[in-house]
Amino acid sequence: MQDFAGRVAVITGGASGIGLGLARRLGAEGMHVVIGDVERPALDAAVADLTAAGVDVVGVSCDVTDADQMQSLADTTMDRFGAVHVFCNNAGVGGGGLSWETPLSMWDWVLGVNLWGVIHGIRSFVPILVQQDAAHIVNTASVAGLVAAPMMGPYNASKHAVVALSETLHHEFAIVGTAARVSVLCPGWVRTNIATSERNRPAPAGAGSASDAGDVVGMDAEQQTELGRQVLAGMIANGMQPDDVAAQVVDAIRAERFWVLTHDGDDSWMRAVDSRLQSAVDRTNPQLNLLA
Ligand SMILES: NC(=O)c1ccc[n+]([C@@H]2O[C@H](COP(=O)([O-])OP(=O)(O)OC[C@H]3O[C@@H](n4cnc5c(N)ncnc54)[C@H](O)[C@@H]3O)[C@@H](O)[C@H]2O)c1
């Protein structure tokens, strides 16, 4: 897609971080913007900021884990603007711990937002995108969709699935001959609010406790989550700015580029991806090169 002005973009998780950066950038390109988000005060603040910046924006309360709410986001957009040209399947949350000690409620929540949210987005928006003369879907995965660091089981599983689903869509679009294109966004560290994802986590329903497995790292599941949050906060503090990620996404849409590996110059990420893929080809055991 080359021309953005006057066309319509929808962004899930658009009230903060990368999603808000995308909303700012796509709005600056002259698109009508719809942001869907579960955090109402942040959504209202984002709409106010974008409006003040001259963007024609609509905010819609939407929990991406719920198929009906995603469909309602699509219906509201169609009622208002009659089309969708760019759909950013971006809402996501972080969470993990030792895979066998991670509570079911954590698995449900992270997979619910990061994977089911993307599935719901595909089901509600791709039927609209394939009817346009130019359209693009951007699925936000992560470098965690290409490498598998420890203590991030639910997050890694969700993001690997988003990469796989995106490649699947790319091939399916080719088969059906649509003008729609796909990109998968795989950022490294980005300075956002992801370390406080728990702010949007529904209260676990009773049986969300950790597994009965032995406490091998001397921390219960909640302590592991808190440690993970602190490590993540430290990592993203010096991360890329969301606006720089958004600029790369717009470039990728224009170039019809599938892979958006934002931290291209950061050779430790690329080395980790390369080493992981090569170990599969060579049948050697995985090495952890992430922080090298
Ligand atoms: N920040 C990073 O370093 C980084 C790196 C790689 C990938 N990502 C991915 O980028 C995406 C955006 O995250 P971010 O870093 O901007 O974090 P963020 O917390 O700043 O933004 C995430 C947004 O998603 C919204 N959200 C959470 N649960 C939701 C739900 N159930 N329904 C609708 N909206 C929901 C939040 O309210 C928030 O506005 C995520 O998919 C994340 O996994 C982030």
The ligand as an SDF file (V2000), in Angstrom:
LIG
                    3D

 44 48  0  0  0  0  0  0  0  0999 V2000
    7.8610   -3.2000   24.6710 N   0  0  0  0  0  0  0  0  0  0  0  0
    8.6350   -4.1460   24.1380 C   0  0  0  0  0  0  0  0  0  0  0  0
    9.8550   -4.2090   24.4130 O   0  0  0  0  0  0  0  0  0  0  0  0
    8.0280   -5.1350   23.1720 C   0  0  0  0  0  0  0  0  0  0  0  0
    8.8980   -5.9780   22.4790 C   0  0  0  0  0  0  0  0  0  0  0  0
    8.3730   -6.9010   21.5800 C   0  0  0  0  0  0  0  0  0  0  0  0
    7.0040   -6.9590   21.3690 C   0  0  0  0  0  0  0  0  0  0  0  0
    6.1670   -6.1370   22.0630 N   0  0  0  0  0  0  0  0  0  0  0  0
    4.7240   -6.2510   21.7990 C   0  0  0  0  0  0  0  0  0  0  0  0
    4.2100   -4.9850   21.4430 O   0  0  0  0  0  0  0  0  0  0  0  0
    2.7990   -4.9740   21.6700 C   0  0  0  0  0  0  0  0  0  0  0  0
    2.4120   -3.6880   22.3720 C   0  0  0  0  0  0  0  0  0  0  0  0
    2.9610   -3.6930   23.6950 O   0  0  0  0  0  0  0  0  0  0  0  0
    3.6890   -2.4350   24.3180 P   0  0  0  0  0  0  0  0  0  0  0  0
    5.0910   -2.8100   24.5690 O   0  0  0  0  0  0  0  0  0  0  0  0
    3.3880   -1.2190   23.5440 O   0  0  0  0  0  0  0  0  0  0  0  0
    2.9890   -2.4000   25.7690 O   0  0  0  0  0  0  0  0  0  0  0  0
    1.9690   -1.3470   26.4230 P   0  0  0  0  0  0  0  0  0  0  0  0
    1.5620   -1.9620   27.7000 O   0  0  0  0  0  0  0  0  0  0  0  0
    2.5690    0.0060   26.4420 O   0  0  0  0  0  0  0  0  0  0  0  0
    0.7480   -1.3500   25.3940 O   0  0  0  0  0  0  0  0  0  0  0  0
   -0.1080   -2.4650   25.2630 C   0  0  0  0  0  0  0  0  0  0  0  0
   -1.5440   -1.9800   25.0640 C   0  0  0  0  0  0  0  0  0  0  0  0
   -2.3960   -3.1320   24.9450 O   0  0  0  0  0  0  0  0  0  0  0  0
   -3.5520   -2.9150   25.7460 C   0  0  0  0  0  0  0  0  0  0  0  0
   -4.1760   -4.1760   26.1450 N   0  0  0  0  0  0  0  0  0  0  0  0
   -3.7500   -5.0640   27.0880 C   0  0  0  0  0  0  0  0  0  0  0  0
   -4.6360   -6.0720   27.1930 N   0  0  0  0  0  0  0  0  0  0  0  0
   -5.6250   -5.8210   26.2980 C   0  0  0  0  0  0  0  0  0  0  0  0
   -6.8150   -6.5050   25.9440 C   0  0  0  0  0  0  0  0  0  0  0  0
   -7.1840   -7.6500   26.5580 N   0  0  0  0  0  0  0  0  0  0  0  0
   -7.6020   -5.9810   24.9850 N   0  0  0  0  0  0  0  0  0  0  0  0
   -7.2570   -4.8010   24.3780 C   0  0  0  0  0  0  0  0  0  0  0  0
   -6.1370   -4.1090   24.6830 N   0  0  0  0  0  0  0  0  0  0  0  0
   -5.3400   -4.6230   25.6250 C   0  0  0  0  0  0  0  0  0  0  0  0
   -3.0510   -2.1120   26.9240 C   0  0  0  0  0  0  0  0  0  0  0  0
   -4.0880   -1.4290   27.6110 O   0  0  0  0  0  0  0  0  0  0  0  0
   -2.0560   -1.1700   26.2440 C   0  0  0  0  0  0  0  0  0  0  0  0
   -2.6950    0.0010   25.7930 O   0  0  0  0  0  0  0  0  0  0  0  0
    2.4920   -6.2530   22.4520 C   0  0  0  0  0  0  0  0  0  0  0  0
    1.9500   -7.2260   21.5860 O   0  0  0  0  0  0  0  0  0  0  0  0
    3.8610   -6.6820   22.9630 C   0  0  0  0  0  0  0  0  0  0  0  0
    3.9200   -8.0640   23.2020 O   0  0  0  0  0  0  0  0  0  0  0  0
    6.6510   -5.2300   22.9510 C   0  0  0  0  0  0  0  0  0  0  0  0
  1  2  1  0
  2  3  2  0
  2  4  1  0
  4  5  1  0
  4 44  2  0
  5  6  2  0
  6  7  1  0
  7  8  2  0
  8  9  1  0
  8 44  1  0
  9 10  1  0
  9 42  1  0
 10 11  1  0
 11 12  1  0
 11 40  1  0
 12 13  1  0
 13 14  1  0
 14 15  2  0
 14 16  1  0
 14 17  1  0
 17 18  1  0
 18 19  2  0
 18 20  1  0
 18 21  1  0
 21 22  1  0
 22 23  1  0
 23 24  1  0
 23 38  1  0
 24 25  1  0
 25 26  1  0
 25 36  1  0
 26 27  1  0
 26 35  1  0
 27 28  2  0
 28 29  1  0
 29 30  1  0
 29 35  2  0
 30 31  1  0
 30 32  2  0
 32 33  1  0
 33 34  2  0
 34 35  1  0
 36 37  1  0
 36 38  1  0
 38 39  1  0
 40 41  1  0
 40 42  1  0
 42 43  1  0
M  CHG  2   8   1  16  -1
M  END
$$$$
